[in-house]
């Protein structure tokens, strides 16, 4: 990450923190505001680690990955569960 991008990121996180402070001053200390502040804090922790990143070998950031429009083979999903509605179970009468 370039120092300019790093500075832009830290500037944006600072702006988020200022906006959340204004929201807290206007609306009080609500759970939703505390969650957003926590999210910004986690982003700041992760942003501090960015200068230590080592590039992934073979990663091409401009590489285009094409996903076919053809339907998937239904056998691919034969033992999969539907997320949110539970697994496929035989109907018990």
PDB file of N, CA, C and O in Angstrom:
ATOM      1  N   UNK A   1       0.850  -1.172   0.000  1.00  0.00           N
ATOM      2  CA  UNK A   1       0.000   0.000   0.000  1.00  0.00           C
ATOM      3  C   UNK A   1       0.894   1.233   0.000  1.00  0.00           C
ATOM      4  O   UNK A   1       1.840   1.334   0.782  1.00  0.00           O
ATOM      5  N   UNK A   2       0.584   2.148  -0.874  1.00  0.00           N
ATOM      6  CA  UNK A   2       1.370   3.373  -0.940  1.00  0.00           C
ATOM      7  C   UNK A   2       1.062   4.252   0.266  1.00  0.00           C
ATOM      8  O   UNK A   2       0.014   4.124   0.899  1.00  0.00           O
ATOM      9  N   UNK A   3       1.992   5.140   0.567  1.00  0.00           N
ATOM     10  CA  UNK A   3       1.762   6.025   1.721  1.00  0.00           C
ATOM     11  C   UNK A   3       0.578   6.949   1.473  1.00  0.00           C
ATOM     12  O   UNK A   3      -0.112   7.332   2.419  1.00  0.00           O
ATOM     13  N   UNK A   4       0.328   7.318   0.206  1.00  0.00           N
ATOM     14  CA  UNK A   4      -0.830   8.171  -0.098  1.00  0.00           C
ATOM     15  C   UNK A   4      -2.128   7.424   0.180  1.00  0.00           C
ATOM     16  O   UNK A   4      -3.056   7.982   0.764  1.00  0.00           O
ATOM     17  N   UNK A   5      -2.193   6.166  -0.235  1.00  0.00           N
ATOM     18  CA  UNK A   5      -3.406   5.371   0.027  1.00  0.00           C
ATOM     19  C   UNK A   5      -3.583   5.145   1.521  1.00  0.00           C
ATOM     20  O   UNK A   5      -4.698   5.198   2.039  1.00  0.00           O
ATOM     21  N   UNK A   6      -2.476   4.894   2.207  1.00  0.00           N
ATOM     22  CA  UNK A   6      -2.524   4.704   3.652  1.00  0.00           C
ATOM     23  C   UNK A   6      -3.029   5.970   4.333  1.00  0.00           C
ATOM     24  O   UNK A   6      -3.849   5.897   5.249  1.00  0.00           O
ATOM     25  N   UNK A   7      -2.548   7.124   3.895  1.00  0.00           N
ATOM     26  CA  UNK A   7      -3.018   8.402   4.461  1.00  0.00           C
ATOM     27  C   UNK A   7      -4.494   8.619   4.180  1.00  0.00           C
ATOM     28  O   UNK A   7      -5.233   9.074   5.053  1.00  0.00           O
ATOM     29  N   UNK A   8      -4.935   8.295   2.956  1.00  0.00           N
ATOM     30  CA  UNK A   8      -6.358   8.420   2.609  1.00  0.00           C
ATOM     31  C   UNK A   8      -7.219   7.537   3.505  1.00  0.00           C
ATOM     32  O   UNK A   8      -8.278   7.958   3.971  1.00  0.00           O
ATOM     33  N   UNK A   9      -6.760   6.313   3.743  1.00  0.00           N
ATOM     34  CA  UNK A   9      -7.507   5.393   4.597  1.00  0.00           C
ATOM     35  C   UNK A   9      -7.619   5.951   6.008  1.00  0.00           C
ATOM     36  O   UNK A   9      -8.709   5.966   6.578  1.00  0.00           O
ATOM     37  N   UNK A  10      -6.522   6.406   6.576  1.00  0.00           N
ATOM     38  CA  UNK A  10      -6.551   6.941   7.943  1.00  0.00           C
ATOM     39  C   UNK A  10      -7.386   8.215   8.023  1.00  0.00           C
ATOM     40  O   UNK A  10      -8.054   8.458   9.027  1.00  0.00           O
ATOM     41  N   UNK A  11      -7.349   9.024   6.974  1.00  0.00           N
ATOM     42  CA  UNK A  11      -8.174  10.235   6.942  1.00  0.00           C
ATOM     43  C   UNK A  11      -9.662   9.848   6.923  1.00  0.00           C
ATOM     44  O   UNK A  11     -10.469  10.463   7.620  1.00  0.00           O
ATOM     45  N   UNK A  12     -10.025   8.832   6.127  1.00  0.00           N
ATOM     46  CA  UNK A  12     -11.424   8.389   6.053  1.00  0.00           C
ATOM     47  C   UNK A  12     -11.881   7.802   7.391  1.00  0.00           C
ATOM     48  O   UNK A  12     -13.008   8.047   7.822  1.00  0.00           O
ATOM     49  N   UNK A  13     -11.019   7.035   8.044  1.00  0.00           N
ATOM     50  CA  UNK A  13     -11.382   6.480   9.347  1.00  0.00           C
ATOM     51  C   UNK A  13     -11.548   7.589  10.385  1.00  0.00           C
ATOM     52  O   UNK A  13     -12.433   7.517  11.238  1.00  0.00           O
ATOM     53  N   UNK A  14     -10.706   8.604  10.311  1.00  0.00           N
ATOM     54  CA  UNK A  14     -10.860   9.749  11.218  1.00  0.00           C
ATOM     55  C   UNK A  14     -12.166  10.479  10.980  1.00  0.00           C
ATOM     56  O   UNK A  14     -12.825  10.907  11.927  1.00  0.00           O
ATOM     57  N   UNK A  15     -12.544  10.622   9.715  1.00  0.00           N
ATOM     58  CA  UNK A  15     -13.820  11.270   9.383  1.00  0.00           C
ATOM     59  C   UNK A  15     -14.995  10.437   9.896  1.00  0.00           C
ATOM     60  O   UNK A  15     -15.968  10.986  10.414  1.00  0.00           O
ATOM     61  N   UNK A  16     -14.907   9.119   9.753  1.00  0.00           N
ATOM     62  CA  UNK A  16     -15.955   8.248  10.302  1.00  0.00           C
ATOM     63  C   UNK A  16     -16.085   8.433  11.810  1.00  0.00           C
ATOM     64  O   UNK A  16     -17.187   8.541  12.348  1.00  0.00           O
ATOM     65  N   UNK A  17     -14.935   8.468  12.477  1.00  0.00           N
ATOM     66  CA  UNK A  17     -14.951   8.639  13.933  1.00  0.00           C
ATOM     67  C   UNK A  17     -15.583   9.983  14.315  1.00  0.00           C
ATOM     68  O   UNK A  17     -16.358  10.051  15.269  1.00  0.00           O
ATOM     69  N   UNK A  18     -15.254  11.059  13.572  1.00  0.00           N
ATOM     70  CA  UNK A  18     -15.856  12.373  13.843  1.00  0.00           C
ATOM     71  C   UNK A  18     -17.366  12.344  13.605  1.00  0.00           C
ATOM     72  O   UNK A  18     -18.127  12.902  14.396  1.00  0.00           O
ATOM     73  N   UNK A  19     -17.801  11.706  12.532  1.00  0.00           N
ATOM     74  CA  UNK A  19     -19.243  11.617  12.236  1.00  0.00           C
ATOM     75  C   UNK A  19     -19.975  10.847  13.323  1.00  0.00           C
ATOM     76  O   UNK A  19     -21.073  11.228  13.729  1.00  0.00           O
ATOM     77  N   UNK A  20     -19.374   9.773  13.792  1.00  0.00           N
ATOM     78  CA  UNK A  20     -20.008   8.989  14.852  1.00  0.00           C
ATOM     79  C   UNK A  20     -20.070   9.786  16.151  1.00  0.00           C
ATOM     80  O   UNK A  20     -21.030   9.655  16.910  1.00  0.00           O
ATOM     81  N   UNK A  21     -19.062  10.604  16.414  1.00  0.00           N
ATOM     82  CA  UNK A  21     -19.105  11.478  17.588  1.00  0.00           C
ATOM     83  C   UNK A  21     -20.248  12.472  17.489  1.00  0.00           C
ATOM     84  O   UNK A  21     -20.921  12.752  18.481  1.00  0.00           O
ATOM     85  N   UNK A  22     -20.471  13.007  16.287  1.00  0.00           N
ATOM     86  CA  UNK A  22     -21.576  13.950  16.087  1.00  0.00           C
ATOM     87  C   UNK A  22     -22.922  13.237  16.245  1.00  0.00           C
ATOM     88  O   UNK A  22     -23.859  13.789  16.822  1.00  0.00           O
ATOM     89  N   UNK A  23     -23.009  12.013  15.732  1.00  0.00           N
ATOM     90  CA  UNK A  23     -24.252  11.242  15.893  1.00  0.00           C
ATOM     91  C   UNK A  23     -24.520  10.952  17.366  1.00  0.00           C
ATOM     92  O   UNK A  23     -25.657  11.054  17.825  1.00  0.00           O
ATOM     93  N   UNK A  24     -23.478  10.592  18.100  1.00  0.00           N
ATOM     94  CA  UNK A  24     -23.640  10.307  19.525  1.00  0.00           C
ATOM     95  C   UNK A  24     -24.079  11.571  20.265  1.00  0.00           C
ATOM     96  O   UNK A  24     -24.925  11.500  21.156  1.00  0.00           O
ATOM     97  N   UNK A  25     -23.516  12.720  19.905  1.00  0.00           N
ATOM     98  CA  UNK A  25     -23.897  13.980  20.558  1.00  0.00           C
ATOM     99  C   UNK A  25     -25.345  14.344  20.246  1.00  0.00           C
ATOM    100  O   UNK A  25     -26.045  14.897  21.093  1.00  0.00           O
ATOM    101  N   UNK A  26     -25.792  14.034  19.032  1.00  0.00           N
ATOM    102  CA  UNK A  26     -27.151  14.404  18.635  1.00  0.00           C
ATOM    103  C   UNK A  26     -28.208  13.423  19.131  1.00  0.00           C
ATOM    104  O   UNK A  26     -29.322  13.828  19.463  1.00  0.00           O
ATOM    105  N   UNK A  27     -27.866  12.134  19.184  1.00  0.00           N
ATOM    106  CA  UNK A  27     -28.878  11.107  19.462  1.00  0.00           C
ATOM    107  C   UNK A  27     -28.647  10.318  20.745  1.00  0.00           C
ATOM    108  O   UNK A  27     -29.504   9.528  21.142  1.00  0.00           O
ATOM    109  N   UNK A  28     -27.520  10.515  21.393  1.00  0.00           N
ATOM    110  CA  UNK A  28     -27.244   9.770  22.616  1.00  0.00           C
ATOM    111  C   UNK A  28     -26.440   8.507  22.345  1.00  0.00           C
ATOM    112  O   UNK A  28     -26.097   8.193  21.206  1.00  0.00           O
ATOM    113  N   UNK A  29     -26.153   7.803  23.415  1.00  0.00           N
ATOM    114  CA  UNK A  29     -25.291   6.627  23.361  1.00  0.00           C
ATOM    115  C   UNK A  29     -26.124   5.367  23.109  1.00  0.00           C
ATOM    116  O   UNK A  29     -26.369   4.584  24.027  1.00  0.00           O
ATOM    117  N   UNK A  30     -26.553   5.181  21.868  1.00  0.00           N
ATOM    118  CA  UNK A  30     -27.362   4.020  21.494  1.00  0.00           C
ATOM    119  C   UNK A  30     -26.466   2.851  21.098  1.00  0.00           C
ATOM    120  O   UNK A  30     -25.305   3.038  20.736  1.00  0.00           O
ATOM    121  N   UNK A  31     -27.020   1.654  21.171  1.00  0.00           N
ATOM    122  CA  UNK A  31     -26.271   0.440  20.825  1.00  0.00           C
ATOM    123  C   UNK A  31     -25.784   0.477  19.387  1.00  0.00           C
ATOM    124  O   UNK A  31     -24.669   0.037  19.107  1.00  0.00           O
ATOM    125  N   UNK A  32     -26.589   0.988  18.475  1.00  0.00           N
ATOM    126  CA  UNK A  32     -26.189   1.014  17.068  1.00  0.00           C
ATOM    127  C   UNK A  32     -24.961   1.900  16.874  1.00  0.00           C
ATOM    128  O   UNK A  32     -24.091   1.581  16.064  1.00  0.00           O
ATOM    129  N   UNK A  33     -24.882   2.998  17.601  1.00  0.00           N
ATOM    130  CA  UNK A  33     -23.720   3.893  17.496  1.00  0.00           C
ATOM    131  C   UNK A  33     -22.501   3.217  18.106  1.00  0.00           C
ATOM    132  O   UNK A  33     -21.401   3.319  17.564  1.00  0.00           O
ATOM    133  N   UNK A  34     -22.685   2.524  19.236  1.00  0.00           N
ATOM    134  CA  UNK A  34     -21.560   1.805  19.845  1.00  0.00           C
ATOM    135  C   UNK A  34     -21.032   0.722  18.909  1.00  0.00           C
ATOM    136  O   UNK A  34     -19.822   0.512  18.827  1.00  0.00           O
ATOM    137  N   UNK A  35     -21.937   0.026  18.196  1.00  0.00           N
ATOM    138  CA  UNK A  35     -21.493  -1.004  17.244  1.00  0.00           C
ATOM    139  C   UNK A  35     -20.702  -0.384  16.107  1.00  0.00           C
ATOM    140  O   UNK A  35     -19.693  -0.940  15.675  1.00  0.00           O
ATOM    141  N   UNK A  36     -21.154   0.769  15.620  1.00  0.00           N
ATOM    142  CA  UNK A  36     -20.426   1.446  14.548  1.00  0.00           C
ATOM    143  C   UNK A  36     -19.054   1.916  15.024  1.00  0.00           C
ATOM    144  O   UNK A  36     -18.072   1.794  14.291  1.00  0.00           O
ATOM    145  N   UNK A  37     -18.973   2.450  16.236  1.00  0.00           N
ATOM    146  CA  UNK A  37     -17.685   2.868  16.803  1.00  0.00           C
ATOM    147  C   UNK A  37     -16.769   1.659  16.922  1.00  0.00           C
ATOM    148  O   UNK A  37     -15.581   1.749  16.611  1.00  0.00           O
ATOM    149  N   UNK A  38     -17.308   0.532  17.368  1.00  0.00           N
ATOM    150  CA  UNK A  38     -16.521  -0.692  17.473  1.00  0.00           C
ATOM    151  C   UNK A  38     -16.011  -1.124  16.099  1.00  0.00           C
ATOM    152  O   UNK A  38     -14.875  -1.580  15.973  1.00  0.00           O
ATOM    153  N   UNK A  39     -16.841  -0.982  15.081  1.00  0.00           N
ATOM    154  CA  UNK A  39     -16.417  -1.325  13.726  1.00  0.00           C
ATOM    155  C   UNK A  39     -15.273  -0.451  13.252  1.00  0.00           C
ATOM    156  O   UNK A  39     -14.332  -0.939  12.627  1.00  0.00           O
ATOM    157  N   UNK A  40     -15.348   0.836  13.545  1.00  0.00           N
ATOM    158  CA  UNK A  40     -14.266   1.753  13.164  1.00  0.00           C
ATOM    159  C   UNK A  40     -12.992   1.389  13.928  1.00  0.00           C
ATOM    160  O   UNK A  40     -11.899   1.424  13.363  1.00  0.00           O
ATOM    161  N   UNK A  41     -13.127   1.040  15.207  1.00  0.00           N
ATOM    162  CA  UNK A  41     -11.947   0.648  15.986  1.00  0.00           C
ATOM    163  C   UNK A  41     -11.289  -0.591  15.386  1.00  0.00           C
ATOM    164  O   UNK A  41     -10.062  -0.663  15.311  1.00  0.00           O
ATOM    165  N   UNK A  42     -12.092  -1.569  14.959  1.00  0.00           N
ATOM    166  CA  UNK A  42     -11.530  -2.776  14.340  1.00  0.00           C
ATOM    167  C   UNK A  42     -10.855  -2.442  13.018  1.00  0.00           C
ATOM    168  O   UNK A  42      -9.806  -3.002  12.698  1.00  0.00           O
ATOM    169  N   UNK A  43     -11.450  -1.529  12.245  1.00  0.00           N
ATOM    170  CA  UNK A  43     -10.826  -1.108  10.990  1.00  0.00           C
ATOM    171  C   UNK A  43      -9.485  -0.422  11.251  1.00  0.00           C
ATOM    172  O   UNK A  43      -8.523  -0.628  10.511  1.00  0.00           O
ATOM    173  N   UNK A  44      -9.426   0.383  12.294  1.00  0.00           N
ATOM    174  CA  UNK A  44      -8.174   1.065  12.635  1.00  0.00           C
ATOM    175  C   UNK A  44      -7.090   0.066  13.040  1.00  0.00           C
ATOM    176  O   UNK A  44      -5.923   0.235  12.687  1.00  0.00           O
ATOM    177  N   UNK A  45      -7.475  -0.969  13.777  1.00  0.00           N
ATOM    178  CA  UNK A  45      -6.520  -2.018  14.161  1.00  0.00           C
ATOM    179  C   UNK A  45      -5.983  -2.715  12.916  1.00  0.00           C
ATOM    180  O   UNK A  45      -4.777  -2.924  12.783  1.00  0.00           O
ATOM    181  N   UNK A  46      -6.891  -3.076  12.000  1.00  0.00           N
ATOM    182  CA  UNK A  46      -6.463  -3.738  10.770  1.00  0.00           C
ATOM    183  C   UNK A  46      -5.638  -2.808   9.891  1.00  0.00           C
ATOM    184  O   UNK A  46      -4.672  -3.250   9.268  1.00  0.00           O
ATOM    185  N   UNK A  47      -5.992  -1.550   9.830  1.00  0.00           N
ATOM    186  CA  UNK A  47      -5.253  -0.586   9.014  1.00  0.00           C
ATOM    187  C   UNK A  47      -3.825  -0.432   9.528  1.00  0.00           C
ATOM    188  O   UNK A  47      -2.909  -0.186   8.743  1.00  0.00           O
ATOM    189  N   UNK A  48      -3.629  -0.574  10.829  1.00  0.00           N
ATOM    190  CA  UNK A  48      -2.279  -0.472  11.399  1.00  0.00           C
ATOM    191  C   UNK A  48      -1.395  -1.623  10.925  1.00  0.00           C
ATOM    192  O   UNK A  48      -0.172  -1.488  10.895  1.00  0.00           O
ATOM    193  N   UNK A  49      -1.997  -2.747  10.556  1.00  0.00           N
ATOM    194  CA  UNK A  49      -1.230  -3.902  10.069  1.00  0.00           C
ATOM    195  C   UNK A  49      -0.897  -3.817   8.587  1.00  0.00           C
ATOM    196  O   UNK A  49      -0.056  -4.579   8.111  1.00  0.00           O
ATOM    197  N   UNK A  50      -1.522  -2.925   7.851  1.00  0.00           N
ATOM    198  CA  UNK A  50      -1.313  -2.865   6.405  1.00  0.00           C
ATOM    199  C   UNK A  50       0.137  -2.646   5.975  1.00  0.00           C
ATOM    200  O   UNK A  50       0.567  -3.270   5.005  1.00  0.00           O
ATOM    201  N   UNK A  51       0.907  -1.795   6.646  1.00  0.00           N
ATOM    202  CA  UNK A  51       2.297  -1.609   6.198  1.00  0.00           C
ATOM    203  C   UNK A  51       3.144  -2.885   6.276  1.00  0.00           C
ATOM    204  O   UNK A  51       4.189  -2.968   5.631  1.00  0.00           O
ATOM    205  N   UNK A  52       2.709  -3.870   7.053  1.00  0.00           N
ATOM    206  CA  UNK A  52       3.467  -5.105   7.221  1.00  0.00           C
ATOM    207  C   UNK A  52       3.067  -6.193   6.230  1.00  0.00           C
ATOM    208  O   UNK A  52       3.614  -7.295   6.276  1.00  0.00           O
ATOM    209  N   UNK A  53       2.132  -5.908   5.342  1.00  0.00           N
ATOM    210  CA  UNK A  53       1.676  -6.931   4.403  1.00  0.00           C
ATOM    211  C   UNK A  53       2.763  -7.308   3.413  1.00  0.00           C
ATOM    212  O   UNK A  53       3.535  -6.466   2.954  1.00  0.00           O
ATOM    213  N   UNK A  54       2.804  -8.600   3.096  1.00  0.00           N
ATOM    214  CA  UNK A  54       3.707  -9.119   2.077  1.00  0.00           C
ATOM    215  C   UNK A  54       2.841  -9.500   0.886  1.00  0.00           C
ATOM    216  O   UNK A  54       1.830 -10.177   1.069  1.00  0.00           O
ATOM    217  N   UNK A  55       3.195  -9.092  -0.324  1.00  0.00           N
ATOM    218  CA  UNK A  55       2.373  -9.429  -1.488  1.00  0.00           C
ATOM    219  C   UNK A  55       2.186 -10.942  -1.646  1.00  0.00           C
ATOM    220  O   UNK A  55       3.101 -11.723  -1.385  1.00  0.00           O
ATOM    221  N   UNK A  56       0.993 -11.337  -2.075  1.00  0.00           N
ATOM    222  CA  UNK A  56       0.688 -12.741  -2.313  1.00  0.00           C
ATOM    223  C   UNK A  56       1.338 -13.152  -3.635  1.00  0.00           C
ATOM    224  O   UNK A  56       1.111 -12.507  -4.658  1.00  0.00           O
ATOM    225  N   UNK A  57       2.152 -14.228  -3.626  1.00  0.00           N
ATOM    226  CA  UNK A  57       2.788 -14.641  -4.879  1.00  0.00           C
ATOM    227  C   UNK A  57       1.758 -15.060  -5.925  1.00  0.00           C
ATOM    228  O   UNK A  57       0.818 -15.794  -5.622  1.00  0.00           O
ATOM    229  N   UNK A  58       1.940 -14.599  -7.130  1.00  0.00           N
ATOM    230  CA  UNK A  58       1.065 -14.975  -8.231  1.00  0.00           C
ATOM    231  C   UNK A  58      -0.233 -14.197  -8.306  1.00  0.00           C
ATOM    232  O   UNK A  58      -1.042 -14.436  -9.202  1.00  0.00           O
ATOM    233  N   UNK A  59      -0.450 -13.275  -7.387  1.00  0.00           N
ATOM    234  CA  UNK A  59      -1.687 -12.491  -7.401  1.00  0.00           C
ATOM    235  C   UNK A  59      -1.577 -11.398  -8.450  1.00  0.00           C
ATOM    236  O   UNK A  59      -0.635 -10.605  -8.450  1.00  0.00           O
ATOM    237  N   UNK A  60      -2.546 -11.371  -9.334  1.00  0.00           N
ATOM    238  CA  UNK A  60      -2.593 -10.333 -10.365  1.00  0.00           C
ATOM    239  C   UNK A  60      -3.832  -9.477 -10.113  1.00  0.00           C
ATOM    240  O   UNK A  60      -4.940  -9.917 -10.419  1.00  0.00           O
ATOM    241  N   UNK A  61      -3.682  -8.260  -9.561  1.00  0.00           N
ATOM    242  CA  UNK A  61      -4.844  -7.460  -9.176  1.00  0.00           C
ATOM    243  C   UNK A  61      -5.746  -7.069 -10.341  1.00  0.00           C
ATOM    244  O   UNK A  61      -6.930  -6.799 -10.137  1.00  0.00           O
ATOM    245  N   UNK A  62      -5.212  -7.035 -11.549  1.00  0.00           N
ATOM    246  CA  UNK A  62      -6.029  -6.643 -12.692  1.00  0.00           C
ATOM    247  C   UNK A  62      -6.563  -7.833 -13.473  1.00  0.00           C
ATOM    248  O   UNK A  62      -7.180  -7.658 -14.524  1.00  0.00           O
ATOM    249  N   UNK A  63      -6.334  -9.039 -12.972  1.00  0.00           N
ATOM    250  CA  UNK A  63      -6.794 -10.232 -13.660  1.00  0.00           C
ATOM    251  C   UNK A  63      -8.321 -10.310 -13.597  1.00  0.00           C
ATOM    252  O   UNK A  63      -8.917 -10.143 -12.533  1.00  0.00           O
ATOM    253  N   UNK A  64      -8.944 -10.565 -14.747  1.00  0.00           N
ATOM    254  CA  UNK A  64     -10.396 -10.689 -14.821  1.00  0.00           C
ATOM    255  C   UNK A  64     -10.754 -12.167 -14.744  1.00  0.00           C
ATOM    256  O   UNK A  64     -10.213 -12.991 -15.482  1.00  0.00           O
ATOM    257  N   UNK A  65     -11.669 -12.488 -13.844  1.00  0.00           N
ATOM    258  CA  UNK A  65     -12.134 -13.863 -13.709  1.00  0.00           C
ATOM    259  C   UNK A  65     -13.535 -13.928 -14.285  1.00  0.00           C
ATOM    260  O   UNK A  65     -14.443 -13.244 -13.812  1.00  0.00           O
ATOM    261  N   UNK A  66     -13.707 -14.746 -15.300  1.00  0.00           N
ATOM    262  CA  UNK A  66     -15.006 -14.894 -15.940  1.00  0.00           C
ATOM    263  C   UNK A  66     -15.781 -16.028 -15.279  1.00  0.00           C
ATOM    264  O   UNK A  66     -15.257 -17.125 -15.083  1.00  0.00           O
ATOM    265  N   UNK A  67     -17.027 -15.749 -14.942  1.00  0.00           N
ATOM    266  CA  UNK A  67     -17.911 -16.741 -14.352  1.00  0.00           C
ATOM    267  C   UNK A  67     -18.947 -17.084 -15.410  1.00  0.00           C
ATOM    268  O   UNK A  67     -19.652 -16.195 -15.888  1.00  0.00           O
ATOM    269  N   UNK A  68     -19.057 -18.356 -15.786  1.00  0.00           N
ATOM    270  CA  UNK A  68     -19.985 -18.724 -16.864  1.00  0.00           C
ATOM    271  C   UNK A  68     -21.436 -18.502 -16.453  1.00  0.00           C
ATOM    272  O   UNK A  68     -21.784 -18.584 -15.275  1.00  0.00           O
ATOM    273  N   UNK A  69     -22.272 -18.221 -17.444  1.00  0.00           N
ATOM    274  CA  UNK A  69     -23.700 -18.041 -17.211  1.00  0.00           C
ATOM    275  C   UNK A  69     -24.453 -19.368 -17.196  1.00  0.00           C
ATOM    276  O   UNK A  69     -25.617 -19.419 -16.798  1.00  0.00           O
ATOM    277  N   UNK A  70     -23.802 -20.428 -17.624  1.00  0.00           N
ATOM    278  CA  UNK A  70     -24.452 -21.744 -17.689  1.00  0.00           C
ATOM    279  C   UNK A  70     -24.812 -22.211 -16.283  1.00  0.00           C
ATOM    280  O   UNK A  70     -24.094 -21.920 -15.326  1.00  0.00           O
ATOM    281  N   UNK A  71     -25.924 -22.937 -16.157  1.00  0.00           N
ATOM    282  CA  UNK A  71     -26.310 -23.435 -14.832  1.00  0.00           C
ATOM    283  C   UNK A  71     -25.272 -24.432 -14.298  1.00  0.00           C
ATOM    284  O   UNK A  71     -24.609 -25.132 -15.063  1.00  0.00           O
ATOM    285  N   UNK A  72     -25.152 -24.474 -12.988  1.00  0.00           N
ATOM    286  CA  UNK A  72     -24.258 -25.436 -12.360  1.00  0.00           C
ATOM    287  C   UNK A  72     -24.845 -26.834 -12.465  1.00  0.00           C
ATOM    288  O   UNK A  72     -26.057 -27.007 -12.593  1.00  0.00           O
ATOM    289  N   UNK A  73     -23.974 -27.822 -12.408  1.00  0.00           N
ATOM    290  CA  UNK A  73     -24.402 -29.214 -12.377  1.00  0.00           C
ATOM    291  C   UNK A  73     -25.139 -29.447 -11.057  1.00  0.00           C
ATOM    292  O   UNK A  73     -24.559 -29.206  -9.998  1.00  0.00           O
ATOM    293  N   UNK A  74     -26.398 -29.909 -11.079  1.00  0.00           N
ATOM    294  CA  UNK A  74     -27.159 -30.094  -9.835  1.00  0.00           C
ATOM    295  C   UNK A  74     -26.505 -31.083  -8.873  1.00  0.00           C
ATOM    296  O   UNK A  74     -26.720 -30.996  -7.664  1.00  0.00           O
ATOM    297  N   UNK A  75     -25.707 -32.025  -9.392  1.00  0.00           N
ATOM    298  CA  UNK A  75     -25.028 -32.976  -8.509  1.00  0.00           C
ATOM    299  C   UNK A  75     -24.023 -32.277  -7.595  1.00  0.00           C
ATOM    300  O   UNK A  75     -23.672 -32.798  -6.536  1.00  0.00           O
ATOM    301  N   UNK A  76     -23.565 -31.105  -8.006  1.00  0.00           N
ATOM    302  CA  UNK A  76     -22.628 -30.344  -7.193  1.00  0.00           C
ATOM    303  C   UNK A  76     -23.249 -29.991  -5.843  1.00  0.00           C
ATOM    304  O   UNK A  76     -22.548 -29.889  -4.836  1.00  0.00           O
ATOM    305  N   UNK A  77     -24.569 -29.805  -5.833  1.00  0.00           N
ATOM    306  CA  UNK A  77     -25.281 -29.365  -4.624  1.00  0.00           C
ATOM    307  C   UNK A  77     -26.073 -30.495  -3.963  1.00  0.00           C
ATOM    308  O   UNK A  77     -26.908 -30.223  -3.100  1.00  0.00           O
ATOM    309  N   UNK A  78     -25.840 -31.732  -4.337  1.00  0.00           N
ATOM    310  CA  UNK A  78     -26.680 -32.840  -3.869  1.00  0.00           C
ATOM    311  C   UNK A  78     -26.686 -33.018  -2.353  1.00  0.00           C
ATOM    312  O   UNK A  78     -27.718 -33.396  -1.798  1.00  0.00           O
ATOM    313  N   UNK A  79     -25.584 -32.762  -1.667  1.00  0.00           N
ATOM    314  CA  UNK A  79     -25.542 -32.950  -0.211  1.00  0.00           C
ATOM    315  C   UNK A  79     -25.456 -31.632   0.549  1.00  0.00           C
ATOM    316  O   UNK A  79     -25.105 -31.616   1.729  1.00  0.00           O
ATOM    317  N   UNK A  80     -25.768 -30.548  -0.110  1.00  0.00           N
ATOM    318  CA  UNK A  80     -25.652 -29.230   0.521  1.00  0.00           C
ATOM    319  C   UNK A  80     -26.925 -28.872   1.281  1.00  0.00           C
ATOM    320  O   UNK A  80     -28.022 -29.296   0.918  1.00  0.00           O
ATOM    321  N   UNK A  81     -26.759 -28.089   2.333  1.00  0.00           N
ATOM    322  CA  UNK A  81     -27.899 -27.570   3.085  1.00  0.00           C
ATOM    323  C   UNK A  81     -28.248 -26.191   2.539  1.00  0.00           C
ATOM    324  O   UNK A  81     -27.382 -25.458   2.061  1.00  0.00           O
ATOM    325  N   UNK A  82     -29.528 -25.854   2.618  1.00  0.00           N
ATOM    326  CA  UNK A  82     -29.961 -24.511   2.255  1.00  0.00           C
ATOM    327  C   UNK A  82     -29.750 -23.622   3.465  1.00  0.00           C
ATOM    328  O   UNK A  82     -30.384 -23.812   4.503  1.00  0.00           O
ATOM    329  N   UNK A  83     -28.862 -22.655   3.332  1.00  0.00           N
ATOM    330  CA  UNK A  83     -28.543 -21.792   4.455  1.00  0.00           C
ATOM    331  C   UNK A  83     -29.772 -21.025   4.903  1.00  0.00           C
ATOM    332  O   UNK A  83     -30.467 -20.399   4.102  1.00  0.00           O
ATOM    333  N   UNK A  84     -30.019 -21.088   6.179  1.00  0.00           N
ATOM    334  CA  UNK A  84     -31.128 -20.337   6.746  1.00  0.00           C
ATOM    335  C   UNK A  84     -32.426 -21.122   6.870  1.00  0.00           C
ATOM    336  O   UNK A  84     -33.303 -20.746   7.648  1.00  0.00           O
ATOM    337  N   UNK A  85     -32.559 -22.211   6.111  1.00  0.00           N
ATOM    338  CA  UNK A  85     -33.812 -22.980   6.215  1.00  0.00           C
ATOM    339  C   UNK A  85     -33.560 -24.427   6.637  1.00  0.00           C
ATOM    340  O   UNK A  85     -34.483 -25.241   6.652  1.00  0.00           O
ATOM    341  N   UNK A  86     -32.327 -24.743   6.975  1.00  0.00           N
ATOM    342  CA  UNK A  86     -32.014 -26.075   7.474  1.00  0.00           C
ATOM    343  C   UNK A  86     -31.683 -27.037   6.348  1.00  0.00           C
ATOM    344  O   UNK A  86     -31.759 -26.700   5.167  1.00  0.00           O
ATOM    345  N   UNK A  87     -31.316 -28.233   6.747  1.00  0.00           N
ATOM    346  CA  UNK A  87     -30.904 -29.258   5.794  1.00  0.00           C
ATOM    347  C   UNK A  87     -32.083 -29.927   5.127  1.00  0.00           C
ATOM    348  O   UNK A  87     -33.233 -29.749   5.529  1.00  0.00           O
ATOM    349  N   UNK A  88     -31.781 -30.690   4.114  1.00  0.00           N
ATOM    350  CA  UNK A  88     -32.819 -31.477   3.422  1.00  0.00           C
ATOM    351  C   UNK A  88     -33.021 -32.763   4.206  1.00  0.00           C
ATOM    352  O   UNK A  88     -32.100 -33.565   4.363  1.00  0.00           O
ATOM    353  N   UNK A  89     -34.225 -32.942   4.687  1.00  0.00           N
ATOM    354  CA  UNK A  89     -34.555 -34.133   5.463  1.00  0.00           C
ATOM    355  C   UNK A  89     -35.718 -34.848   4.776  1.00  0.00           C
ATOM    356  O   UNK A  89     -36.560 -34.219   4.136  1.00  0.00           O
ATOM    357  N   UNK A  90     -35.746 -36.144   4.918  1.00  0.00           N
ATOM    358  CA  UNK A  90     -36.910 -36.834   4.353  1.00  0.00           C
ATOM    359  C   UNK A  90     -38.183 -36.363   5.055  1.00  0.00           C
ATOM    360  O   UNK A  90     -38.180 -36.103   6.258  1.00  0.00           O
ATOM    361  N   UNK A  91     -39.245 -36.259   4.308  1.00  0.00           N
ATOM    362  CA  UNK A  91     -40.525 -35.810   4.870  1.00  0.00           C
ATOM    363  C   UNK A  91     -41.071 -36.895   5.771  1.00  0.00           C
ATOM    364  O   UNK A  91     -41.228 -38.041   5.350  1.00  0.00           O
ATOM    365  N   UNK A  92     -41.365 -36.534   7.023  1.00  0.00           N
ATOM    366  CA  UNK A  92     -41.929 -37.485   7.989  1.00  0.00           C
ATOM    367  C   UNK A  92     -43.388 -37.135   8.170  1.00  0.00           C
ATOM    368  O   UNK A  92     -43.733 -36.020   8.560  1.00  0.00           O
ATOM    369  N   UNK A  93     -44.223 -38.081   7.888  1.00  0.00           N
ATOM    370  CA  UNK A  93     -45.669 -37.843   7.977  1.00  0.00           C
ATOM    371  C   UNK A  93     -46.210 -38.171   9.331  1.00  0.00           C
ATOM    372  O   UNK A  93     -47.409 -38.025   9.568  1.00  0.00           O
TER     373      UNK A  93
END
